[in-house]
Amino acid sequence: MERIESRRTKISTTVSRSFNLTLLLIYTGIVKTLKKLIAQKRYELLLVSFLILIFGNTFATTPTAGVLDIYQNFIVGLIVFFNKKRLRFFFLLVITFNIALDVFAGSLQFLDLRSWHGIVYIIFFLVISREVYKEVLYAKNVNRELLAASLCGFVILCLLGTFIFYQIEIKRPHSFTNAGERNQVLNNLNYFSFTTILTIGYGDIAPISLLAKRAVMFVGLISHFYTVFITSIIIGKYLSANRK
């Protein structure tokens, strides 16, 4: 009986180890596949995240949706650039700082939290833009990743414009006509930033103060330069690849 029990125990242990090993191999395979996918589709994932940030709260009835959209953008940025130590530390710092601002909002009433959030977002998009523009500049071939990175760069310019205009409106209220009140301000200025950079310009929102006008001129100038510069780079890379 003891031998039988001993054999059963050994068999059970062996089965358990085999099962755990199988799970470990499956987990390792999934992790490797995800890492490979992220490495290959880095800027496509980032682009999807930006689109969620822009359009994610379209049908939302509460401001919470907008907060979740920005957090998913932080997390995707962390995942996409996780292999870069400095960027990983930066994204973790941004997420932690942003959570602290939200959690301790009641105790930090002496601070203008909207302004602080806006500053954090501007820094975040500036850091992201550096990586995106490096990809566009040094990419060897014209492919989906390059096109996704180029579009990411354009969207980042629009979002930077959004938060620059938002900072101006916070510090100097009524710098823009029809900017709205409270939670409407950011969404309206986001719309204004995109329509301005896309040269649609319906005229329903317009800068009034001199600072706002100068900011709009600056953002428009940078975005126009980006469009021309990126177009020339992509065409140049495409022609160079065809010659080879």
Biotite code that builds the C-alpha atoms (Angstrom):
import biotite.structure as struc

atoms = struc.array([
    struc.Atom([0.000, 0.000, 0.000], chain_id="A", res_id=1, res_name="MET", atom_name="CA", element="C"),
    struc.Atom([2.824, 2.366, 0.874], chain_id="A", res_id=2, res_name="GLU", atom_name="CA", element="C"),
    struc.Atom([4.460, 1.713, -2.503], chain_id="A", res_id=3, res_name="ARG", atom_name="CA", element="C"),
    struc.Atom([1.176, 2.433, -4.310], chain_id="A", res_id=4, res_name="ILE", atom_name="CA", element="C"),
    struc.Atom([0.694, 5.657, -2.376], chain_id="A", res_id=5, res_name="GLU", atom_name="CA", element="C"),
    struc.Atom([4.292, 6.616, -3.064], chain_id="A", res_id=6, res_name="SER", atom_name="CA", element="C"),
    struc.Atom([3.822, 6.006, -6.787], chain_id="A", res_id=7, res_name="ARG", atom_name="CA", element="C"),
    struc.Atom([0.600, 8.018, -6.794], chain_id="A", res_id=8, res_name="ARG", atom_name="CA", element="C"),
    struc.Atom([2.375, 10.876, -5.054], chain_id="A", res_id=9, res_name="THR", atom_name="CA", element="C"),
    struc.Atom([5.227, 10.770, -7.571], chain_id="A", res_id=10, res_name="LYS", atom_name="CA", element="C"),
    struc.Atom([2.784, 10.657, -10.492], chain_id="A", res_id=11, res_name="ILE", atom_name="CA", element="C"),
    struc.Atom([0.792, 13.550, -9.021], chain_id="A", res_id=12, res_name="SER", atom_name="CA", element="C"),
    struc.Atom([3.965, 15.569, -8.498], chain_id="A", res_id=13, res_name="THR", atom_name="CA", element="C"),
    struc.Atom([5.156, 14.823, -12.034], chain_id="A", res_id=14, res_name="THR", atom_name="CA", element="C"),
    struc.Atom([1.787, 15.805, -13.526], chain_id="A", res_id=15, res_name="VAL", atom_name="CA", element="C"),
    struc.Atom([1.741, 18.986, -11.452], chain_id="A", res_id=16, res_name="SER", atom_name="CA", element="C"),
    struc.Atom([5.253, 19.928, -12.561], chain_id="A", res_id=17, res_name="ARG", atom_name="CA", element="C"),
    struc.Atom([4.434, 19.163, -16.184], chain_id="A", res_id=18, res_name="SER", atom_name="CA", element="C"),
    struc.Atom([1.293, 21.283, -15.965], chain_id="A", res_id=19, res_name="PHE", atom_name="CA", element="C"),
    struc.Atom([3.174, 24.187, -14.382], chain_id="A", res_id=20, res_name="ASN", atom_name="CA", element="C"),
    struc.Atom([5.916, 23.881, -16.992], chain_id="A", res_id=21, res_name="LEU", atom_name="CA", element="C"),
    struc.Atom([3.319, 23.909, -19.775], chain_id="A", res_id=22, res_name="THR", atom_name="CA", element="C"),
    struc.Atom([1.701, 27.029, -18.328], chain_id="A", res_id=23, res_name="LEU", atom_name="CA", element="C"),
    struc.Atom([5.112, 28.672, -18.051], chain_id="A", res_id=24, res_name="LEU", atom_name="CA", element="C"),
    struc.Atom([5.925, 27.841, -21.672], chain_id="A", res_id=25, res_name="LEU", atom_name="CA", element="C"),
    struc.Atom([2.543, 29.157, -22.831], chain_id="A", res_id=26, res_name="ILE", atom_name="CA", element="C"),
    struc.Atom([3.012, 32.345, -20.794], chain_id="A", res_id=27, res_name="TYR", atom_name="CA", element="C"),
    struc.Atom([6.548, 32.797, -22.156], chain_id="A", res_id=28, res_name="THR", atom_name="CA", element="C"),
    struc.Atom([5.293, 32.264, -25.700], chain_id="A", res_id=29, res_name="GLY", atom_name="CA", element="C"),
    struc.Atom([2.501, 34.809, -25.242], chain_id="A", res_id=30, res_name="ILE", atom_name="CA", element="C"),
    struc.Atom([4.905, 37.373, -23.764], chain_id="A", res_id=31, res_name="VAL", atom_name="CA", element="C"),
    struc.Atom([7.390, 36.884, -26.620], chain_id="A", res_id=32, res_name="LYS", atom_name="CA", element="C"),
    struc.Atom([4.594, 37.177, -29.197], chain_id="A", res_id=33, res_name="THR", atom_name="CA", element="C"),
    struc.Atom([3.282, 40.368, -27.595], chain_id="A", res_id=34, res_name="LEU", atom_name="CA", element="C"),
    struc.Atom([6.774, 41.872, -27.418], chain_id="A", res_id=35, res_name="LYS", atom_name="CA", element="C"),
    struc.Atom([7.349, 41.058, -31.076], chain_id="A", res_id=36, res_name="LYS", atom_name="CA", element="C"),
    struc.Atom([3.951, 42.486, -32.042], chain_id="A", res_id=37, res_name="LEU", atom_name="CA", element="C"),
    struc.Atom([4.560, 45.684, -30.070], chain_id="A", res_id=38, res_name="ILE", atom_name="CA", element="C"),
    struc.Atom([8.029, 46.076, -31.595], chain_id="A", res_id=39, res_name="ALA", atom_name="CA", element="C"),
    struc.Atom([6.642, 45.653, -35.117], chain_id="A", res_id=40, res_name="GLN", atom_name="CA", element="C"),
    struc.Atom([3.416, 47.665, -34.651], chain_id="A", res_id=41, res_name="LYS", atom_name="CA", element="C"),
    struc.Atom([4.647, 50.244, -32.142], chain_id="A", res_id=42, res_name="ARG", atom_name="CA", element="C"),
    struc.Atom([3.403, 53.368, -33.878], chain_id="A", res_id=43, res_name="TYR", atom_name="CA", element="C"),
    struc.Atom([0.218, 51.770, -35.136], chain_id="A", res_id=44, res_name="GLU", atom_name="CA", element="C"),
    struc.Atom([-0.700, 50.979, -31.513], chain_id="A", res_id=45, res_name="LEU", atom_name="CA", element="C"),
    struc.Atom([0.228, 54.512, -30.497], chain_id="A", res_id=46, res_name="LEU", atom_name="CA", element="C"),
    struc.Atom([-1.913, 55.929, -33.295], chain_id="A", res_id=47, res_name="LEU", atom_name="CA", element="C"),
    struc.Atom([-4.927, 53.874, -32.185], chain_id="A", res_id=48, res_name="VAL", atom_name="CA", element="C"),
    struc.Atom([-4.383, 55.146, -28.637], chain_id="A", res_id=49, res_name="SER", atom_name="CA", element="C"),
    struc.Atom([-4.332, 58.758, -29.875], chain_id="A", res_id=50, res_name="PHE", atom_name="CA", element="C"),
    struc.Atom([-7.552, 58.216, -31.829], chain_id="A", res_id=51, res_name="LEU", atom_name="CA", element="C"),
    struc.Atom([-9.203, 56.824, -28.686], chain_id="A", res_id=52, res_name="ILE", atom_name="CA", element="C"),
    struc.Atom([-7.983, 59.887, -26.792], chain_id="A", res_id=53, res_name="LEU", atom_name="CA", element="C"),
    struc.Atom([-9.506, 62.213, -29.389], chain_id="A", res_id=54, res_name="ILE", atom_name="CA", element="C"),
    struc.Atom([-12.801, 60.463, -30.104], chain_id="A", res_id=55, res_name="PHE", atom_name="CA", element="C"),
    struc.Atom([-13.265, 58.199, -27.071], chain_id="A", res_id=56, res_name="GLY", atom_name="CA", element="C"),
    struc.Atom([-15.509, 60.561, -25.107], chain_id="A", res_id=57, res_name="ASN", atom_name="CA", element="C"),
    struc.Atom([-17.727, 61.545, -28.051], chain_id="A", res_id=58, res_name="THR", atom_name="CA", element="C"),
    struc.Atom([-20.823, 59.835, -26.647], chain_id="A", res_id=59, res_name="PHE", atom_name="CA", element="C"),
    struc.Atom([-19.849, 60.030, -22.968], chain_id="A", res_id=60, res_name="ALA", atom_name="CA", element="C"),
    struc.Atom([-22.215, 61.682, -20.511], chain_id="A", res_id=61, res_name="THR", atom_name="CA", element="C"),
    struc.Atom([-19.668, 62.224, -17.722], chain_id="A", res_id=62, res_name="THR", atom_name="CA", element="C"),
    struc.Atom([-16.185, 63.828, -17.637], chain_id="A", res_id=63, res_name="PRO", atom_name="CA", element="C"),
    struc.Atom([-14.776, 60.523, -16.293], chain_id="A", res_id=64, res_name="THR", atom_name="CA", element="C"),
    struc.Atom([-14.548, 59.127, -19.828], chain_id="A", res_id=65, res_name="ALA", atom_name="CA", element="C"),
    struc.Atom([-12.070, 61.831, -20.807], chain_id="A", res_id=66, res_name="GLY", atom_name="CA", element="C"),
    struc.Atom([-9.915, 61.011, -17.773], chain_id="A", res_id=67, res_name="VAL", atom_name="CA", element="C"),
    struc.Atom([-9.881, 57.310, -18.701], chain_id="A", res_id=68, res_name="LEU", atom_name="CA", element="C"),
    struc.Atom([-8.937, 58.192, -22.278], chain_id="A", res_id=69, res_name="ASP", atom_name="CA", element="C"),
    struc.Atom([-5.843, 60.118, -21.175], chain_id="A", res_id=70, res_name="ILE", atom_name="CA", element="C"),
    struc.Atom([-4.811, 57.346, -18.770], chain_id="A", res_id=71, res_name="TYR", atom_name="CA", element="C"),
    struc.Atom([-5.043, 54.712, -21.504], chain_id="A", res_id=72, res_name="GLN", atom_name="CA", element="C"),
    struc.Atom([-2.773, 56.952, -23.568], chain_id="A", res_id=73, res_name="ASN", atom_name="CA", element="C"),
    struc.Atom([-0.234, 57.059, -20.729], chain_id="A", res_id=74, res_name="PHE", atom_name="CA", element="C"),
    struc.Atom([-0.366, 53.271, -20.346], chain_id="A", res_id=75, res_name="ILE", atom_name="CA", element="C"),
    struc.Atom([0.003, 52.611, -24.076], chain_id="A", res_id=76, res_name="VAL", atom_name="CA", element="C"),
    struc.Atom([2.986, 54.967, -24.134], chain_id="A", res_id=77, res_name="GLY", atom_name="CA", element="C"),
    struc.Atom([4.520, 53.003, -21.263], chain_id="A", res_id=78, res_name="LEU", atom_name="CA", element="C"),
    struc.Atom([3.936, 49.672, -23.039], chain_id="A", res_id=79, res_name="ILE", atom_name="CA", element="C"),
    struc.Atom([5.191, 50.855, -26.428], chain_id="A", res_id=80, res_name="VAL", atom_name="CA", element="C"),
    struc.Atom([8.424, 52.339, -25.051], chain_id="A", res_id=81, res_name="PHE", atom_name="CA", element="C"),
    struc.Atom([8.874, 49.918, -22.149], chain_id="A", res_id=82, res_name="PHE", atom_name="CA", element="C"),
    struc.Atom([12.272, 48.703, -23.389], chain_id="A", res_id=83, res_name="ASN", atom_name="CA", element="C"),
    struc.Atom([13.725, 52.200, -23.078], chain_id="A", res_id=84, res_name="LYS", atom_name="CA", element="C"),
    struc.Atom([14.702, 52.662, -19.442], chain_id="A", res_id=85, res_name="LYS", atom_name="CA", element="C"),
    struc.Atom([14.501, 56.454, -19.296], chain_id="A", res_id=86, res_name="ARG", atom_name="CA", element="C"),
    struc.Atom([11.149, 56.573, -21.055], chain_id="A", res_id=87, res_name="LEU", atom_name="CA", element="C"),
    struc.Atom([9.798, 53.801, -18.823], chain_id="A", res_id=88, res_name="ARG", atom_name="CA", element="C"),
    struc.Atom([10.788, 55.793, -15.745], chain_id="A", res_id=89, res_name="PHE", atom_name="CA", element="C"),
    struc.Atom([9.303, 58.965, -17.250], chain_id="A", res_id=90, res_name="PHE", atom_name="CA", element="C"),
    struc.Atom([5.921, 57.368, -18.037], chain_id="A", res_id=91, res_name="PHE", atom_name="CA", element="C"),
    struc.Atom([5.699, 55.788, -14.586], chain_id="A", res_id=92, res_name="LEU", atom_name="CA", element="C"),
    struc.Atom([6.475, 59.185, -13.066], chain_id="A", res_id=93, res_name="LEU", atom_name="CA", element="C"),
    struc.Atom([3.812, 60.890, -15.198], chain_id="A", res_id=94, res_name="VAL", atom_name="CA", element="C"),
    struc.Atom([1.172, 58.288, -14.308], chain_id="A", res_id=95, res_name="ILE", atom_name="CA", element="C"),
    struc.Atom([2.030, 58.465, -10.592], chain_id="A", res_id=96, res_name="THR", atom_name="CA", element="C"),
    struc.Atom([2.011, 62.272, -10.545], chain_id="A", res_id=97, res_name="PHE", atom_name="CA", element="C"),
    struc.Atom([-1.283, 62.425, -12.435], chain_id="A", res_id=98, res_name="ASN", atom_name="CA", element="C"),
    struc.Atom([-2.925, 59.919, -10.091], chain_id="A", res_id=99, res_name="ILE", atom_name="CA", element="C"),
    struc.Atom([-1.651, 61.904, -7.096], chain_id="A", res_id=100, res_name="ALA", atom_name="CA", element="C"),
    struc.Atom([-3.221, 65.081, -8.497], chain_id="A", res_id=101, res_name="LEU", atom_name="CA", element="C"),
    struc.Atom([-6.563, 63.293, -8.971], chain_id="A", res_id=102, res_name="ASP", atom_name="CA", element="C"),
    struc.Atom([-6.548, 61.493, -5.607], chain_id="A", res_id=103, res_name="VAL", atom_name="CA", element="C"),
    struc.Atom([-5.504, 64.487, -3.519], chain_id="A", res_id=104, res_name="PHE", atom_name="CA", element="C"),
    struc.Atom([-7.522, 67.047, -5.464], chain_id="A", res_id=105, res_name="ALA", atom_name="CA", element="C"),
    struc.Atom([-9.510, 67.947, -2.347], chain_id="A", res_id=106, res_name="GLY", atom_name="CA", element="C"),
    struc.Atom([-6.365, 68.657, -0.333], chain_id="A", res_id=107, res_name="SER", atom_name="CA", element="C"),
    struc.Atom([-4.687, 70.617, -3.123], chain_id="A", res_id=108, res_name="LEU", atom_name="CA", element="C"),
    struc.Atom([-7.335, 73.279, -3.627], chain_id="A", res_id=109, res_name="GLN", atom_name="CA", element="C"),
    struc.Atom([-4.675, 75.989, -3.412], chain_id="A", res_id=110, res_name="PHE", atom_name="CA", element="C"),
    struc.Atom([-3.272, 74.662, -6.711], chain_id="A", res_id=111, res_name="LEU", atom_name="CA", element="C"),
    struc.Atom([-4.868, 75.171, -10.103], chain_id="A", res_id=112, res_name="ASP", atom_name="CA", element="C"),
    struc.Atom([-5.159, 71.465, -10.912], chain_id="A", res_id=113, res_name="LEU", atom_name="CA", element="C"),
    struc.Atom([-6.404, 72.052, -14.453], chain_id="A", res_id=114, res_name="ARG", atom_name="CA", element="C"),
    struc.Atom([-3.259, 74.014, -15.206], chain_id="A", res_id=115, res_name="SER", atom_name="CA", element="C"),
    struc.Atom([-1.014, 71.358, -13.643], chain_id="A", res_id=116, res_name="TRP", atom_name="CA", element="C"),
    struc.Atom([-2.740, 68.602, -15.623], chain_id="A", res_id=117, res_name="HIS", atom_name="CA", element="C"),
    struc.Atom([-2.268, 70.647, -18.779], chain_id="A", res_id=118, res_name="GLY", atom_name="CA", element="C"),
    struc.Atom([1.453, 71.093, -18.084], chain_id="A", res_id=119, res_name="ILE", atom_name="CA", element="C"),
    struc.Atom([1.856, 67.339, -17.507], chain_id="A", res_id=120, res_name="VAL", atom_name="CA", element="C"),
    struc.Atom([0.119, 66.582, -20.811], chain_id="A", res_id=121, res_name="TYR", atom_name="CA", element="C"),
    struc.Atom([2.288, 69.064, -22.718], chain_id="A", res_id=122, res_name="ILE", atom_name="CA", element="C"),
    struc.Atom([5.478, 67.499, -21.322], chain_id="A", res_id=123, res_name="ILE", atom_name="CA", element="C"),
    struc.Atom([4.127, 64.015, -22.084], chain_id="A", res_id=124, res_name="PHE", atom_name="CA", element="C"),
    struc.Atom([3.376, 64.836, -25.720], chain_id="A", res_id=125, res_name="PHE", atom_name="CA", element="C"),
    struc.Atom([6.714, 66.615, -26.176], chain_id="A", res_id=126, res_name="LEU", atom_name="CA", element="C"),
    struc.Atom([8.592, 63.515, -24.993], chain_id="A", res_id=127, res_name="VAL", atom_name="CA", element="C"),
    struc.Atom([6.480, 61.246, -27.208], chain_id="A", res_id=128, res_name="ILE", atom_name="CA", element="C"),
    struc.Atom([6.995, 63.560, -30.174], chain_id="A", res_id=129, res_name="SER", atom_name="CA", element="C"),
    struc.Atom([10.777, 63.247, -29.875], chain_id="A", res_id=130, res_name="ARG", atom_name="CA", element="C"),
    struc.Atom([10.565, 59.471, -30.359], chain_id="A", res_id=131, res_name="GLU", atom_name="CA", element="C"),
    struc.Atom([8.014, 59.751, -33.150], chain_id="A", res_id=132, res_name="VAL", atom_name="CA", element="C"),
    struc.Atom([9.980, 62.330, -35.129], chain_id="A", res_id=133, res_name="TYR", atom_name="CA", element="C"),
    struc.Atom([13.177, 60.302, -34.753], chain_id="A", res_id=134, res_name="LYS", atom_name="CA", element="C"),
    struc.Atom([11.362, 57.332, -36.284], chain_id="A", res_id=135, res_name="GLU", atom_name="CA", element="C"),
    struc.Atom([10.134, 59.447, -39.199], chain_id="A", res_id=136, res_name="VAL", atom_name="CA", element="C"),
    struc.Atom([13.543, 61.015, -39.776], chain_id="A", res_id=137, res_name="LEU", atom_name="CA", element="C"),
    struc.Atom([15.693, 57.880, -39.574], chain_id="A", res_id=138, res_name="TYR", atom_name="CA", element="C"),
    struc.Atom([13.353, 55.252, -41.043], chain_id="A", res_id=139, res_name="ALA", atom_name="CA", element="C"),
    struc.Atom([14.928, 53.566, -44.066], chain_id="A", res_id=140, res_name="LYS", atom_name="CA", element="C"),
    struc.Atom([11.802, 52.320, -45.830], chain_id="A", res_id=141, res_name="ASN", atom_name="CA", element="C"),
    struc.Atom([8.335, 53.669, -46.502], chain_id="A", res_id=142, res_name="VAL", atom_name="CA", element="C"),
    struc.Atom([5.983, 51.242, -44.783], chain_id="A", res_id=143, res_name="ASN", atom_name="CA", element="C"),
    struc.Atom([2.921, 51.195, -42.549], chain_id="A", res_id=144, res_name="ARG", atom_name="CA", element="C"),
    struc.Atom([4.974, 51.971, -39.449], chain_id="A", res_id=145, res_name="GLU", atom_name="CA", element="C"),
    struc.Atom([6.449, 55.089, -41.059], chain_id="A", res_id=146, res_name="LEU", atom_name="CA", element="C"),
    struc.Atom([3.018, 56.274, -42.195], chain_id="A", res_id=147, res_name="LEU", atom_name="CA", element="C"),
    struc.Atom([1.581, 55.575, -38.728], chain_id="A", res_id=148, res_name="ALA", atom_name="CA", element="C"),
    struc.Atom([4.476, 57.471, -37.107], chain_id="A", res_id=149, res_name="ALA", atom_name="CA", element="C"),
    struc.Atom([3.932, 60.406, -39.488], chain_id="A", res_id=150, res_name="SER", atom_name="CA", element="C"),
    struc.Atom([0.249, 60.555, -38.624], chain_id="A", res_id=151, res_name="LEU", atom_name="CA", element="C"),
    struc.Atom([1.113, 60.230, -34.913], chain_id="A", res_id=152, res_name="CYS", atom_name="CA", element="C"),
    struc.Atom([3.391, 63.243, -35.292], chain_id="A", res_id=153, res_name="GLY", atom_name="CA", element="C"),
    struc.Atom([0.584, 65.280, -36.839], chain_id="A", res_id=154, res_name="PHE", atom_name="CA", element="C"),
    struc.Atom([-1.900, 64.271, -34.135], chain_id="A", res_id=155, res_name="VAL", atom_name="CA", element="C"),
    struc.Atom([0.657, 65.156, -31.444], chain_id="A", res_id=156, res_name="ILE", atom_name="CA", element="C"),
    struc.Atom([0.984, 68.656, -32.923], chain_id="A", res_id=157, res_name="LEU", atom_name="CA", element="C"),
    struc.Atom([-2.794, 69.054, -32.741], chain_id="A", res_id=158, res_name="CYS", atom_name="CA", element="C"),
    struc.Atom([-2.862, 67.827, -29.137], chain_id="A", res_id=159, res_name="LEU", atom_name="CA", element="C"),
    struc.Atom([0.019, 70.101, -28.154], chain_id="A", res_id=160, res_name="LEU", atom_name="CA", element="C"),
    struc.Atom([-1.917, 72.973, -29.695], chain_id="A", res_id=161, res_name="GLY", atom_name="CA", element="C"),
    struc.Atom([-4.956, 71.914, -27.678], chain_id="A", res_id=162, res_name="THR", atom_name="CA", element="C"),
    struc.Atom([-3.174, 72.062, -24.337], chain_id="A", res_id=163, res_name="PHE", atom_name="CA", element="C"),
    struc.Atom([-1.264, 75.256, -25.158], chain_id="A", res_id=164, res_name="ILE", atom_name="CA", element="C"),
    struc.Atom([-4.566, 76.977, -25.949], chain_id="A", res_id=165, res_name="PHE", atom_name="CA", element="C"),
    struc.Atom([-6.082, 75.399, -22.842], chain_id="A", res_id=166, res_name="TYR", atom_name="CA", element="C"),
    struc.Atom([-3.302, 76.827, -20.660], chain_id="A", res_id=167, res_name="GLN", atom_name="CA", element="C"),
    struc.Atom([-3.901, 80.279, -22.120], chain_id="A", res_id=168, res_name="ILE", atom_name="CA", element="C"),
    struc.Atom([-7.656, 80.047, -21.524], chain_id="A", res_id=169, res_name="GLU", atom_name="CA", element="C"),
    struc.Atom([-7.090, 78.928, -17.913], chain_id="A", res_id=170, res_name="ILE", atom_name="CA", element="C"),
    struc.Atom([-4.617, 81.707, -17.111], chain_id="A", res_id=171, res_name="LYS", atom_name="CA", element="C"),
    struc.Atom([-6.439, 84.376, -19.097], chain_id="A", res_id=172, res_name="ARG", atom_name="CA", element="C"),
    struc.Atom([-10.147, 83.494, -19.345], chain_id="A", res_id=173, res_name="PRO", atom_name="CA", element="C"),
    struc.Atom([-12.094, 84.530, -22.462], chain_id="A", res_id=174, res_name="HIS", atom_name="CA", element="C"),
    struc.Atom([-8.973, 84.564, -24.647], chain_id="A", res_id=175, res_name="SER", atom_name="CA", element="C"),
    struc.Atom([-11.042, 82.569, -27.155], chain_id="A", res_id=176, res_name="PHE", atom_name="CA", element="C"),
    struc.Atom([-14.606, 83.215, -28.272], chain_id="A", res_id=177, res_name="THR", atom_name="CA", element="C"),
    struc.Atom([-17.155, 80.451, -27.621], chain_id="A", res_id=178, res_name="ASN", atom_name="CA", element="C"),
    struc.Atom([-14.650, 78.347, -25.674], chain_id="A", res_id=179, res_name="ALA", atom_name="CA", element="C"),
    struc.Atom([-17.446, 77.226, -23.341], chain_id="A", res_id=180, res_name="GLY", atom_name="CA", element="C"),
    struc.Atom([-17.492, 76.711, -19.597], chain_id="A", res_id=181, res_name="GLU", atom_name="CA", element="C"),
    struc.Atom([-15.741, 74.218, -17.291], chain_id="A", res_id=182, res_name="ARG", atom_name="CA", element="C"),
    struc.Atom([-15.638, 70.751, -18.879], chain_id="A", res_id=183, res_name="ASN", atom_name="CA", element="C"),
    struc.Atom([-16.542, 72.111, -22.316], chain_id="A", res_id=184, res_name="GLN", atom_name="CA", element="C"),
    struc.Atom([-13.402, 74.249, -22.620], chain_id="A", res_id=185, res_name="VAL", atom_name="CA", element="C"),
    struc.Atom([-10.914, 71.446, -23.299], chain_id="A", res_id=186, res_name="LEU", atom_name="CA", element="C"),
    struc.Atom([-13.144, 69.680, -25.842], chain_id="A", res_id=187, res_name="ASN", atom_name="CA", element="C"),
    struc.Atom([-13.902, 72.930, -27.654], chain_id="A", res_id=188, res_name="ASN", atom_name="CA", element="C"),
    struc.Atom([-10.253, 73.975, -27.806], chain_id="A", res_id=189, res_name="LEU", atom_name="CA", element="C"),
    struc.Atom([-9.331, 70.483, -29.002], chain_id="A", res_id=190, res_name="ASN", atom_name="CA", element="C"),
    struc.Atom([-11.799, 70.945, -31.843], chain_id="A", res_id=191, res_name="TYR", atom_name="CA", element="C"),
    struc.Atom([-10.395, 74.432, -32.511], chain_id="A", res_id=192, res_name="PHE", atom_name="CA", element="C"),
    struc.Atom([-6.812, 73.142, -32.589], chain_id="A", res_id=193, res_name="SER", atom_name="CA", element="C"),
    struc.Atom([-7.613, 70.424, -35.127], chain_id="A", res_id=194, res_name="PHE", atom_name="CA", element="C"),
    struc.Atom([-9.716, 72.659, -37.388], chain_id="A", res_id=195, res_name="THR", atom_name="CA", element="C"),
    struc.Atom([-6.997, 75.334, -37.295], chain_id="A", res_id=196, res_name="THR", atom_name="CA", element="C"),
    struc.Atom([-4.118, 72.984, -38.130], chain_id="A", res_id=197, res_name="ILE", atom_name="CA", element="C"),
    struc.Atom([-6.214, 71.220, -40.779], chain_id="A", res_id=198, res_name="LEU", atom_name="CA", element="C"),
    struc.Atom([-6.923, 74.726, -42.215], chain_id="A", res_id=199, res_name="THR", atom_name="CA", element="C"),
    struc.Atom([-10.686, 74.159, -42.051], chain_id="A", res_id=200, res_name="ILE", atom_name="CA", element="C"),
    struc.Atom([-11.343, 77.204, -39.848], chain_id="A", res_id=201, res_name="GLY", atom_name="CA", element="C"),
    struc.Atom([-15.109, 77.492, -39.475], chain_id="A", res_id=202, res_name="TYR", atom_name="CA", element="C"),
    struc.Atom([-14.729, 80.657, -37.395], chain_id="A", res_id=203, res_name="GLY", atom_name="CA", element="C"),
    struc.Atom([-17.067, 79.560, -34.589], chain_id="A", res_id=204, res_name="ASP", atom_name="CA", element="C"),
    struc.Atom([-14.123, 79.716, -32.154], chain_id="A", res_id=205, res_name="ILE", atom_name="CA", element="C"),
    struc.Atom([-11.482, 82.410, -32.561], chain_id="A", res_id=206, res_name="ALA", atom_name="CA", element="C"),
    struc.Atom([-8.600, 83.892, -30.544], chain_id="A", res_id=207, res_name="PRO", atom_name="CA", element="C"),
    struc.Atom([-9.248, 87.315, -29.012], chain_id="A", res_id=208, res_name="ILE", atom_name="CA", element="C"),
    struc.Atom([-6.275, 88.180, -26.817], chain_id="A", res_id=209, res_name="SER", atom_name="CA", element="C"),
    struc.Atom([-2.883, 88.954, -28.324], chain_id="A", res_id=210, res_name="LEU", atom_name="CA", element="C"),
    struc.Atom([-1.292, 85.971, -26.551], chain_id="A", res_id=211, res_name="LEU", atom_name="CA", element="C"),
    struc.Atom([-3.933, 83.620, -27.969], chain_id="A", res_id=212, res_name="ALA", atom_name="CA", element="C"),
    struc.Atom([-3.452, 85.013, -31.473], chain_id="A", res_id=213, res_name="LYS", atom_name="CA", element="C"),
    struc.Atom([0.319, 84.612, -31.272], chain_id="A", res_id=214, res_name="ARG", atom_name="CA", element="C"),
    struc.Atom([-0.065, 81.051, -29.983], chain_id="A", res_id=215, res_name="ALA", atom_name="CA", element="C"),
    struc.Atom([-2.381, 80.158, -32.874], chain_id="A", res_id=216, res_name="VAL", atom_name="CA", element="C"),
    struc.Atom([0.086, 81.675, -35.353], chain_id="A", res_id=217, res_name="MET", atom_name="CA", element="C"),
    struc.Atom([2.974, 79.729, -33.809], chain_id="A", res_id=218, res_name="PHE", atom_name="CA", element="C"),
    struc.Atom([1.132, 76.391, -33.823], chain_id="A", res_id=219, res_name="VAL", atom_name="CA", element="C"),
    struc.Atom([-0.041, 76.993, -37.396], chain_id="A", res_id=220, res_name="GLY", atom_name="CA", element="C"),
    struc.Atom([3.503, 77.809, -38.525], chain_id="A", res_id=221, res_name="LEU", atom_name="CA", element="C"),
    struc.Atom([4.997, 74.683, -36.912], chain_id="A", res_id=222, res_name="ILE", atom_name="CA", element="C"),
    struc.Atom([2.252, 72.419, -38.266], chain_id="A", res_id=223, res_name="SER", atom_name="CA", element="C"),
    struc.Atom([2.641, 73.794, -41.797], chain_id="A", res_id=224, res_name="HIS", atom_name="CA", element="C"),
    struc.Atom([6.403, 73.229, -41.648], chain_id="A", res_id=225, res_name="PHE", atom_name="CA", element="C"),
    struc.Atom([5.806, 69.680, -40.351], chain_id="A", res_id=226, res_name="TYR", atom_name="CA", element="C"),
    struc.Atom([3.404, 68.856, -43.174], chain_id="A", res_id=227, res_name="THR", atom_name="CA", element="C"),
    struc.Atom([5.785, 70.089, -45.885], chain_id="A", res_id=228, res_name="VAL", atom_name="CA", element="C"),
    struc.Atom([8.856, 68.557, -44.230], chain_id="A", res_id=229, res_name="PHE", atom_name="CA", element="C"),
    struc.Atom([7.296, 65.141, -43.636], chain_id="A", res_id=230, res_name="ILE", atom_name="CA", element="C"),
    struc.Atom([5.814, 64.999, -47.129], chain_id="A", res_id=231, res_name="THR", atom_name="CA", element="C"),
    struc.Atom([9.240, 65.676, -48.642], chain_id="A", res_id=232, res_name="SER", atom_name="CA", element="C"),
    struc.Atom([10.886, 63.045, -46.399], chain_id="A", res_id=233, res_name="ILE", atom_name="CA", element="C"),
    struc.Atom([8.374, 60.327, -47.300], chain_id="A", res_id=234, res_name="ILE", atom_name="CA", element="C"),
    struc.Atom([8.579, 61.090, -51.026], chain_id="A", res_id=235, res_name="ILE", atom_name="CA", element="C"),
    struc.Atom([12.386, 61.144, -50.837], chain_id="A", res_id=236, res_name="GLY", atom_name="CA", element="C"),
    struc.Atom([12.543, 57.790, -49.038], chain_id="A", res_id=237, res_name="LYS", atom_name="CA", element="C"),
    struc.Atom([10.069, 56.262, -51.495], chain_id="A", res_id=238, res_name="TYR", atom_name="CA", element="C"),
    struc.Atom([12.040, 57.442, -54.543], chain_id="A", res_id=239, res_name="LEU", atom_name="CA", element="C"),
    struc.Atom([15.314, 56.317, -52.978], chain_id="A", res_id=240, res_name="SER", atom_name="CA", element="C"),
    struc.Atom([13.900, 52.836, -52.296], chain_id="A", res_id=241, res_name="ALA", atom_name="CA", element="C"),
    struc.Atom([12.628, 52.514, -55.885], chain_id="A", res_id=242, res_name="ASN", atom_name="CA", element="C"),
    struc.Atom([16.013, 53.441, -57.342], chain_id="A", res_id=243, res_name="ARG", atom_name="CA", element="C"),
    struc.Atom([17.641, 50.590, -55.470], chain_id="A", res_id=244, res_name="LYS", atom_name="CA", element="C"),
])
